[in-house]
Amino acid sequence: GPGALEFEAPEYFVGESDTNLVVTVRRRGGTSGTLDSANISVTVGSTSGSAQAGVNFMAINTNLVFAPGEILGRVTIPVMRDFVITPDLSFGLELSDLQPAVDGPSMGNQQGAMV
């Protein structure tokens, strides 16, 4: 079957001087397409926390597509330097909108992550 999609890790870390964060979504338990579609997809989105979108990172809401046999997908999140020394800040990531909706992939155990 098409498998389950989840973040590879529950937490990701980025340094003050980093310009990008790469997060990995993995596919487990099956790598085929579905009867109606060869590809499956999931939306990867960000949510502000103590780190604010547009100030500390660029918000994302992107569609990640997996072809048959593909088990890892990566999304790059631009990180913004504000040149202000602060305590550790965080924001969230979430998976949603699995496609195809009928007979498509399921959500894995790690459908959210913190940065």
C-alpha positions as CSV (number, residue, x, y, z in Angstrom):
1,G,0.0,0.0,0.0
2,P,0.9,3.7,0.0
3,G,2.2,3.6,3.6
4,A,2.2,6.2,6.4
5,L,3.8,9.6,6.4
6,E,5.5,11.2,9.4
7,F,8.3,13.5,10.4
8,E,11.6,11.7,10.8
9,A,12.3,13.4,14.2
10,P,10.1,15.0,16.9
11,E,12.5,17.9,17.2
12,Y,14.8,19.8,14.9
13,F,17.4,22.3,15.9
14,V,18.8,25.4,14.2
15,G,21.6,27.7,15.2
16,E,21.5,31.5,15.4
17,S,23.8,31.7,12.4
18,D,22.0,29.1,10.2
19,T,20.2,30.3,7.1
20,N,18.1,27.2,6.4
21,L,16.6,24.3,8.2
22,V,16.0,21.0,6.3
23,V,13.3,18.7,7.8
24,T,12.7,15.2,6.6
25,V,9.3,13.4,6.1
26,R,9.5,9.7,5.9
27,R,7.2,7.1,4.4
28,R,6.9,3.8,6.4
29,G,5.0,0.6,5.9
30,G,4.5,0.8,2.1
31,T,5.9,2.5,-0.9
32,S,3.5,1.9,-3.7
33,G,1.0,4.4,-5.2
34,T,-2.7,3.8,-5.1
35,L,-5.2,2.4,-7.6
36,D,-6.1,6.0,-8.8
37,S,-2.7,7.7,-8.5
38,A,0.9,6.7,-8.7
39,N,2.0,9.6,-6.4
40,I,0.9,10.4,-2.9
41,S,1.3,13.8,-1.1
42,V,1.1,15.6,2.2
43,T,1.1,19.3,3.1
44,V,3.9,20.5,5.4
45,G,3.0,23.6,7.4
46,S,4.6,25.8,10.1
47,T,3.0,27.5,13.1
48,S,4.5,30.3,15.1
49,G,5.4,29.8,18.7
50,S,7.9,32.0,20.5
51,A,9.7,32.2,17.1
52,Q,7.5,34.3,14.8
53,A,7.0,33.7,11.1
54,G,8.3,36.6,9.1
55,V,10.7,37.6,11.9
56,N,12.6,34.5,12.8
57,F,11.7,32.1,10.0
58,M,9.7,32.1,6.7
59,A,6.4,30.4,7.1
60,I,5.8,27.4,4.9
61,N,2.7,25.6,3.7
62,T,4.0,23.3,0.9
63,N,2.9,20.2,-0.8
64,L,5.4,17.3,-0.6
65,V,5.0,14.6,-3.3
66,F,6.2,11.0,-3.0
67,A,6.6,9.0,-6.2
68,P,6.2,5.1,-5.9
69,G,9.2,3.7,-4.1
70,E,10.3,7.0,-2.6
71,I,10.7,6.9,1.2
72,L,12.1,10.3,2.1
73,G,11.1,13.8,1.3
74,R,12.7,17.0,2.4
75,V,11.5,20.5,3.0
76,T,13.7,23.6,3.4
77,I,12.6,26.3,5.8
78,P,14.5,29.7,5.5
79,V,15.7,31.0,8.9
80,M,16.0,34.7,9.3
81,R,18.8,36.3,11.4
82,D,17.5,39.2,13.5
83,F,20.9,39.9,15.2
84,V,19.2,40.0,18.6
85,I,20.5,37.8,21.4
86,T,17.4,35.9,22.8
87,P,16.7,32.8,24.7
88,D,15.9,29.7,22.7
89,L,12.8,30.2,20.5
90,S,10.6,27.6,19.0
91,F,8.0,27.0,16.3
92,G,5.9,24.1,15.2
93,L,5.6,21.9,12.1
94,E,2.6,19.8,11.1
95,L,1.5,17.4,8.4
96,S,-2.0,17.6,7.0
97,D,-4.1,17.0,3.8
98,L,-2.9,13.5,2.9
99,Q,-3.6,12.8,-0.8
100,P,-5.2,10.9,-2.4
101,A,-7.9,11.0,0.4
102,V,-9.4,7.6,-0.6
103,D,-7.1,4.6,-0.3
104,G,-4.2,6.9,0.1
105,P,-1.5,7.2,2.8
106,S,-2.2,7.3,6.5
107,M,-0.7,9.6,9.1
108,G,2.2,8.1,11.0
109,N,2.9,8.5,14.7
110,Q,5.0,11.7,14.3
111,Q,2.6,14.1,12.5
112,G,4.0,17.2,14.3
113,A,7.5,18.4,15.2
114,M,9.1,21.3,17.1
115,V,11.9,23.5,16.0
